[in-house]
Amino acid sequence: MIRYLIIMMLLPLKLLSVNVDSFYPYVKQNFLFYQSDRVTAGGAGGGIGVRMNYNQNLFSETDICILWGNGNSIPVTCAIGFQANGVWCPAVSLSSSVLLGQRTELLNQEGNLPSPFIYTINLKLQPFRFKHENKNVSFCDLALGMGPYKGNLLSLTMLSMDF
């Protein structure tokens, strides 16, 4: 699992070897809910991240958040996606997340706890994304994903804004 975390954190650095047109930090406010047969996690909170544009259409982003609700969950996400050109630039991205921190856990029949890391693969839709002077503002982004133990993830980013 540690190897997976290291690879996920180094992915944006590998993408930096590609010519980066712009590099912007951003803040976000989001809600996340993950439920499986053995783990329930989630809550509401905020986070920070870095977005990199490689050309007019290709971008990647990585962020870390802290969510309060069902304990203190910490999702770490890396994504790569495509966006439209123009002021209104809806986007779609494929991401991978690792959920860390507190959550509700159920023991299996042998009495074992689930893995301390929950990893998910997500599809994120950003229909309300706008760009002005190469700065992005996005609201009501929806991400759906799946993870271990027959898990499903639902994430709603209320606001994401470059600074």
N, C-alpha and C positions, 0 to 999 in steps of 0.2 A: 504494500500500500504506500509506503514511503517513496518507492520508486515512481509510482503513479503521480504522487504529489509533485515530485521534482520535475518529471517530464511536463506536467501541466503548467508549472510555473516557468519553465524554460521555453515553452512554445512561442510566446511573444518575442523572446530574444532571437529565436531562429527566424521568425518572420521579419525581424529588423534587418536581416541581411538583404532583404528585398528593399528597393528604393522606397522610402517612406516620404509621402508628400506632406503629411501633417501629423503631429503628435500632441494630443490634448488630454489633460487630466479632466475628470468629470466627477460629479456627485450624483447620487441617486437616492430615491426614496422608494422602498418596495415592500411588498407582502409576499410571503412564501409559505407554502404548505406542502409537506411531504408525508405521505401515509403509505405504509406497507403492512405486511402480515406481522412484522416484528418491531417496526420503528415508526414513531410519529414525531415530526419535528416541524418547526416553523414559527412564524410570528411576523411582526411589522417592525421596520427600522430603516436604517440608512446605511450608505456606504460610499466608498471612493474607488476610483478606477482610472485606467488609462486607455484611451482610444487612439488607434493608429490608422490613418487612411493611406492606402498604397497606390491608388489611382482614383479616378472619379467614382468607381463602383465597388471596389474591394476594401474592406476594413476588418480590423480585429480589435478586440477589447478584452481586458481582464479587470476584474474588480473583486473587492472583499467588502462584506457587509456584516453588520451585527443586527440581529433580530431579537426582539423581546416578545414573548408570548408563551410558547411551550418551552420554557427554559430560555437560555441564551444561545441561540443558534448562530453559527458563523459560516455562511456559504462563501466559497471561493470559486469564481467562475472565469473561464476562458472561452472566448467565442471568435468565430470567423464568419463573415457574412457579406452579402451584396446589398447595395443601396441604389436607388434611382438617382438620377441627376436632377438638379433644380432646387428651388426653394422648398417645395414639398418633396421629400425624398424618403418614401417608405422603404423599409428594409426587412430582410429575413436573414436569420443567422442560425448556425448550428453551434451549440455550446456544450461544454462539459463542466459539471459542478461537483465540488466536494463539500459535503455538509459536515461541519465539525461542531463541537460544543454539546450543550445539554439537550436532552430529548426524552421522550417516553419510550422505554424499551420493554419488550416481552421476552421471557426466556423460552427457548425451544424445549422439546420434550426431554432432552438430556440435561437441561438446566444451564445451558450455555447462553451467554449474552451475545447479541449481534456484534458485528464489526464496529469499531469506534469511528470508522470513516464510512460515510454513505456517498457513493459516487453516482452521478446521474448523467444521462445524455439527453439534451433538450433541443427543442425547436422553438425559436423565439421570433415572434411577429411584431414588427414595429410600424403599425399603419399610420400613426400620428407623429411622424418625425419630420422636423423642419431644419433647414440650414440657412444661416445668415452669416456672411463673411467667414466661411469655413468653420463656424461654431454650430454644433448640433444641439437641439432641444427636442426632447421626445417625451410623450406622455401616453399612458395607458398601453404599455407594452405587455404582451401576453406570452408567457413561455410555458410549454407543456413538455414533460419529460418522463422518463422511466428509469428505475434504478433497481437495486437488489431486493430480494424478498418480495417480489411482485409489487414493487413500489411505484407510485405515481407522484409526479411533482406538478404543482401549479404555482406559477409565480406571476405577479402583476406588479410591474414597475409603474408607479404613479407619475414620477417625474425623473428625468435624467437630463442633466445640463452640463455642457462643457464650461470650464472657466479659464 
